């Protein structure tokens, strides 16, 4: 049973994602004045009237907080959900933060992909890369995990191609690289803890349906 005095807790991916989410929330009357104070060192922000709590987290940590119930609801990029593979219900595509996960490299690397050659792939997303090459393309590759600018991989000879997020493609073009294959489209998603979805279904579904309406008005 839902407890009316229980707070619903949101974990938001830091940065632009959180800003865009809060803008959308405001459209349905969910505000958190405390979060607008840029000087605040608080880690948890509260709206007492609506019984809501918010905290900011690094993107890859958001699904972890939601899976383990430290947050009821999370907002994070689809790339993070695919990479982290955590248990949670994905309930809504928020439509912002749109980009693509792609295989990129110098033009000539296109032949290596077509001919299913053994190649080296540099990426921040080894799980996504492995799933794409092994399960969808059935191509054996050597995946190299990098944390920084993966575009360097092909330029310095570390890898033949990269798997990375592409928004405008400007960085690729400036470094003599291009999109060779598209893996999947990406955007911000709302996820819900599996137990919370049962215990707090009325409150959570109400928020989801109001957000859907707001997104339809934007479209």
C-alpha positions as a LaTeX table, in Angstrom:
\begin{tabular}{lrrr}
\hline
Residue & $x$ (\AA) & $y$ (\AA) & $z$ (\AA) \\
\hline
Unk1 & 0.00 & 0.00 & 0.00 \\
Unk2 & 1.11 & 3.55 & $-0.72$ \\
Unk3 & 2.09 & 5.66 & 2.26 \\
Unk4 & 0.90 & 9.23 & 1.69 \\
Unk5 & 3.64 & 10.57 & 3.99 \\
Unk6 & 6.42 & 8.79 & 2.14 \\
Unk7 & 8.61 & 10.90 & $-0.10$ \\
Unk8 & 9.12 & 9.92 & $-3.72$ \\
Unk9 & 12.80 & 10.29 & $-4.56$ \\
Unk10 & 14.18 & 11.28 & $-7.97$ \\
Unk11 & 17.79 & 10.67 & $-9.07$ \\
Unk12 & 18.73 & 12.97 & $-11.95$ \\
Unk13 & 21.81 & 12.70 & $-14.18$ \\
Unk14 & 23.96 & 15.78 & $-13.52$ \\
Unk15 & 24.28 & 18.62 & $-16.02$ \\
Unk16 & 22.07 & 19.39 & $-19.02$ \\
Unk17 & 19.92 & 16.32 & $-18.40$ \\
Unk18 & 18.92 & 17.51 & $-14.92$ \\
Unk19 & 18.24 & 21.06 & $-16.17$ \\
Unk20 & 16.01 & 19.82 & $-19.01$ \\
Unk21 & 14.20 & 17.41 & $-16.65$ \\
Unk22 & 13.48 & 20.16 & $-14.12$ \\
Unk23 & 12.17 & 22.43 & $-16.91$ \\
Unk24 & 9.77 & 19.67 & $-17.96$ \\
Unk25 & 8.75 & 19.00 & $-14.35$ \\
Unk26 & 7.91 & 22.68 & $-13.89$ \\
Unk27 & 5.48 & 22.43 & $-16.80$ \\
Unk28 & 3.43 & 19.94 & $-14.75$ \\
Unk29 & 3.71 & 21.93 & $-11.52$ \\
Unk30 & 6.58 & 20.02 & $-9.92$ \\
Unk31 & 9.16 & 22.52 & $-8.72$ \\
Unk32 & 12.12 & 22.43 & $-6.40$ \\
Unk33 & 13.23 & 25.92 & $-5.48$ \\
Unk34 & 16.22 & 24.63 & $-3.51$ \\
Unk35 & 17.79 & 23.18 & $-6.65$ \\
Unk36 & 17.90 & 26.57 & $-8.34$ \\
Unk37 & 20.35 & 27.89 & $-5.79$ \\
Unk38 & 23.67 & 27.38 & $-7.57$ \\
Unk39 & 25.57 & 28.16 & $-4.36$ \\
Unk40 & 23.94 & 25.34 & $-2.41$ \\
Unk41 & 26.18 & 22.49 & $-1.26$ \\
Unk42 & 23.19 & 20.32 & $-0.37$ \\
Unk43 & 23.11 & 16.81 & $-1.78$ \\
Unk44 & 19.37 & 16.23 & $-1.33$ \\
Unk45 & 16.72 & 18.78 & $-2.29$ \\
Unk46 & 13.19 & 18.58 & $-0.92$ \\
Unk47 & 9.75 & 19.81 & $-1.92$ \\
Unk48 & 7.83 & 19.39 & 1.35 \\
Unk49 & 4.43 & 20.26 & $-0.13$ \\
Unk50 & 4.57 & 17.57 & $-2.80$ \\
Unk51 & 6.51 & 15.08 & $-0.67$ \\
Unk52 & 9.30 & 14.80 & $-3.25$ \\
Unk53 & 13.05 & 14.56 & $-2.90$ \\
Unk54 & 15.64 & 15.11 & $-5.63$ \\
Unk55 & 19.34 & 14.40 & $-5.86$ \\
Unk56 & 21.92 & 14.73 & $-8.62$ \\
Unk57 & 24.19 & 11.84 & $-9.53$ \\
Unk58 & 26.70 & 10.91 & $-12.19$ \\
Unk59 & 24.85 & 9.37 & $-15.13$ \\
Unk60 & 26.18 & 5.81 & $-14.74$ \\
Unk61 & 25.15 & 5.80 & $-11.04$ \\
Unk62 & 21.50 & 6.74 & $-11.65$ \\
Unk63 & 20.33 & 3.22 & $-12.68$ \\
Unk64 & 22.16 & 1.78 & $-9.65$ \\
Unk65 & 20.31 & 4.09 & $-7.23$ \\
Unk66 & 17.02 & 3.14 & $-8.89$ \\
Unk67 & 17.66 & $-0.62$ & $-9.00$ \\
Unk68 & 18.48 & $-0.73$ & $-5.29$ \\
Unk69 & 15.56 & 1.52 & $-4.28$ \\
Unk70 & 17.63 & 4.48 & $-3.07$ \\
Unk71 & 15.65 & 6.40 & $-5.70$ \\
Unk72 & 12.12 & 5.59 & $-6.86$ \\
Unk73 & 12.52 & 7.36 & $-10.20$ \\
Unk74 & 15.57 & 8.18 & $-12.30$ \\
Unk75 & 16.29 & 10.20 & $-15.42$ \\
Unk76 & 19.28 & 9.16 & $-17.50$ \\
Unk77 & 20.45 & 8.70 & $-21.09$ \\
Unk78 & 19.51 & 5.52 & $-22.95$ \\
Unk79 & 23.25 & 4.91 & $-23.56$ \\
Unk80 & 23.76 & 4.57 & $-19.79$ \\
Unk81 & 20.83 & 2.16 & $-19.46$ \\
Unk82 & 22.22 & $-0.05$ & $-22.22$ \\
Unk83 & 25.73 & 0.02 & $-20.80$ \\
Unk84 & 24.85 & $-0.48$ & $-17.13$ \\
Unk85 & 22.16 & $-3.13$ & $-17.65$ \\
Unk86 & 20.46 & $-2.49$ & $-14.31$ \\
Unk87 & 17.02 & $-3.82$ & $-13.36$ \\
Unk88 & 14.41 & $-1.05$ & $-13.57$ \\
Unk89 & 11.31 & $-0.25$ & $-15.59$ \\
Unk90 & 11.92 & 2.15 & $-18.48$ \\
Unk91 & 8.65 & 4.06 & $-18.55$ \\
Unk92 & 9.10 & 7.16 & $-20.71$ \\
Unk93 & 11.21 & 8.57 & $-23.53$ \\
Unk94 & 11.60 & 12.24 & $-22.55$ \\
Unk95 & 12.66 & 13.17 & $-26.07$ \\
Unk96 & 15.55 & 15.46 & $-25.18$ \\
Unk97 & 19.29 & 14.75 & $-25.23$ \\
Unk98 & 18.80 & 13.18 & $-28.65$ \\
Unk99 & 21.86 & 11.66 & $-30.29$ \\
Unk100 & 23.04 & 8.37 & $-31.82$ \\
Unk101 & 25.38 & 5.58 & $-30.82$ \\
Unk102 & 27.57 & 4.92 & $-33.83$ \\
Unk103 & 30.60 & 3.08 & $-35.16$ \\
Unk104 & 32.96 & 5.77 & $-36.47$ \\
Unk105 & 36.36 & 5.84 & $-38.05$ \\
Unk106 & 38.32 & 6.89 & $-41.13$ \\
Unk107 & 36.47 & 6.24 & $-44.41$ \\
Unk108 & 38.71 & 3.31 & $-45.36$ \\
Unk109 & 37.70 & 1.44 & $-42.17$ \\
Unk110 & 34.29 & 0.92 & $-43.78$ \\
Unk111 & 35.74 & $-1.99$ & $-45.78$ \\
Unk112 & 36.97 & $-3.69$ & $-42.58$ \\
Unk113 & 33.41 & $-3.53$ & $-41.24$ \\
Unk114 & 31.84 & $-4.83$ & $-44.47$ \\
Unk115 & 34.28 & $-7.71$ & $-44.76$ \\
Unk116 & 33.94 & $-8.70$ & $-41.09$ \\
Unk117 & 37.69 & $-8.38$ & $-40.52$ \\
Unk118 & 39.18 & $-8.79$ & $-37.05$ \\
Unk119 & 39.46 & $-5.18$ & $-35.91$ \\
Unk120 & 40.17 & $-3.16$ & $-32.79$ \\
Unk121 & 37.40 & $-0.99$ & $-31.38$ \\
Unk122 & 38.05 & 1.81 & $-28.86$ \\
Unk123 & 35.06 & 2.89 & $-26.76$ \\
Unk124 & 33.72 & 4.17 & $-23.45$ \\
Unk125 & 30.86 & 1.71 & $-23.95$ \\
Unk126 & 32.32 & $-1.83$ & $-24.06$ \\
Unk127 & 28.99 & $-3.54$ & $-23.26$ \\
Unk128 & 27.16 & $-1.78$ & $-26.12$ \\
Unk129 & 30.08 & $-2.36$ & $-28.50$ \\
Unk130 & 30.31 & $-6.05$ & $-27.63$ \\
Unk131 & 26.58 & $-6.58$ & $-28.02$ \\
Unk132 & 26.60 & $-4.85$ & $-31.41$ \\
Unk133 & 29.59 & $-6.62$ & $-32.92$ \\
Unk134 & 29.12 & $-10.06$ & $-31.36$ \\
Unk135 & 25.32 & $-10.43$ & $-31.40$ \\
Unk136 & 24.12 & $-8.21$ & $-34.21$ \\
Unk137 & 27.00 & $-8.28$ & $-36.67$ \\
Unk138 & 28.56 & $-11.59$ & $-35.64$ \\
Unk139 & 31.99 & $-10.02$ & $-36.07$ \\
Unk140 & 34.87 & $-10.83$ & $-33.75$ \\
Unk141 & 36.58 & $-7.68$ & $-32.52$ \\
Unk142 & 39.10 & $-6.61$ & $-29.91$ \\
Unk143 & 37.37 & $-4.04$ & $-27.65$ \\
Unk144 & 39.58 & $-1.50$ & $-25.89$ \\
Unk145 & 38.00 & 0.51 & $-23.06$ \\
Unk146 & 38.91 & 4.21 & $-22.97$ \\
Unk147 & 37.67 & 6.90 & $-20.61$ \\
Unk148 & 38.71 & 10.04 & $-22.45$ \\
Unk149 & 38.53 & 11.27 & $-26.05$ \\
Unk150 & 37.93 & 8.05 & $-27.96$ \\
Unk151 & 38.40 & 9.90 & $-31.28$ \\
Unk152 & 42.13 & 9.63 & $-30.58$ \\
Unk153 & 41.95 & 5.83 & $-31.00$ \\
Unk154 & 42.10 & 5.64 & $-34.81$ \\
Unk155 & 44.23 & 8.79 & $-35.12$ \\
Unk156 & 47.12 & 7.41 & $-33.05$ \\
Unk157 & 46.73 & 3.83 & $-34.31$ \\
Unk158 & 45.29 & 2.34 & $-31.12$ \\
Unk159 & 42.13 & 1.16 & $-32.88$ \\
Unk160 & 40.60 & 0.81 & $-36.35$ \\
Unk161 & 37.25 & 2.28 & $-35.32$ \\
Unk162 & 35.44 & 3.71 & $-32.29$ \\
Unk163 & 31.97 & 3.23 & $-30.82$ \\
Unk164 & 30.73 & 6.52 & $-29.42$ \\
Unk165 & 27.85 & 8.97 & $-29.09$ \\
Unk166 & 27.39 & 11.30 & $-32.06$ \\
Unk167 & 25.37 & 14.51 & $-31.77$ \\
Unk168 & 26.41 & 16.81 & $-34.61$ \\
Unk169 & 29.44 & 14.94 & $-35.95$ \\
Unk170 & 31.58 & 18.10 & $-35.86$ \\
Unk171 & 34.34 & 16.57 & $-33.70$ \\
Unk172 & 34.50 & 13.56 & $-36.04$ \\
Unk173 & 34.80 & 15.70 & $-39.18$ \\
Unk174 & 37.47 & 17.92 & $-37.62$ \\
Unk175 & 39.54 & 14.80 & $-36.96$ \\
Unk176 & 39.08 & 13.09 & $-40.34$ \\
Unk177 & 36.56 & 10.55 & $-39.06$ \\
Unk178 & 32.98 & 9.80 & $-40.08$ \\
Unk179 & 29.96 & 7.74 & $-39.05$ \\
Unk180 & 30.32 & 4.29 & $-40.62$ \\
Unk181 & 27.38 & 2.47 & $-39.01$ \\
Unk182 & 24.56 & 3.52 & $-36.68$ \\
Unk183 & 23.92 & 1.28 & $-33.69$ \\
Unk184 & 20.85 & 2.94 & $-32.15$ \\
Unk185 & 19.15 & 6.28 & $-31.44$ \\
Unk186 & 19.53 & 7.68 & $-27.91$ \\
Unk187 & 17.65 & 10.14 & $-25.71$ \\
Unk188 & 16.82 & 10.80 & $-22.05$ \\
Unk189 & 14.65 & 8.12 & $-20.41$ \\
Unk190 & 12.69 & 7.93 & $-17.19$ \\
Unk191 & 13.14 & 4.74 & $-15.18$ \\
Unk192 & 11.30 & 3.46 & $-12.11$ \\
Unk193 & 12.29 & 1.05 & $-9.34$ \\
Unk194 & 10.37 & $-2.22$ & $-9.70$ \\
Unk195 & 9.08 & $-2.29$ & $-6.11$ \\
Unk196 & 8.19 & 1.42 & $-6.12$ \\
Unk197 & 6.12 & 0.86 & $-9.26$ \\
Unk198 & 3.93 & $-1.55$ & $-7.28$ \\
Unk199 & 3.88 & 0.25 & $-3.94$ \\
Unk200 & 3.47 & 3.78 & $-5.30$ \\
Unk201 & 1.78 & 2.99 & $-8.62$ \\
Unk202 & $-0.91$ & 5.68 & $-8.28$ \\
Unk203 & 1.49 & 8.55 & $-7.58$ \\
Unk204 & 4.10 & 7.40 & $-10.10$ \\
Unk205 & 1.59 & 6.73 & $-12.89$ \\
Unk206 & 0.04 & 10.14 & $-12.26$ \\
Unk207 & 3.45 & 11.81 & $-12.77$ \\
Unk208 & 4.11 & 9.72 & $-15.90$ \\
Unk209 & 0.75 & 10.57 & $-17.50$ \\
Unk210 & 1.16 & 14.29 & $-16.76$ \\
Unk211 & 4.66 & 14.25 & $-18.24$ \\
Unk212 & 3.32 & 12.46 & $-21.34$ \\
Unk213 & 0.73 & 15.22 & $-21.77$ \\
Unk214 & 3.39 & 17.91 & $-21.40$ \\
Unk215 & 5.57 & 16.17 & $-24.00$ \\
Unk216 & 2.62 & 15.91 & $-26.43$ \\
Unk217 & 2.00 & 19.66 & $-26.07$ \\
Unk218 & 5.66 & 20.31 & $-26.89$ \\
Unk219 & 5.54 & 18.10 & $-30.01$ \\
\hline
\end{tabular}
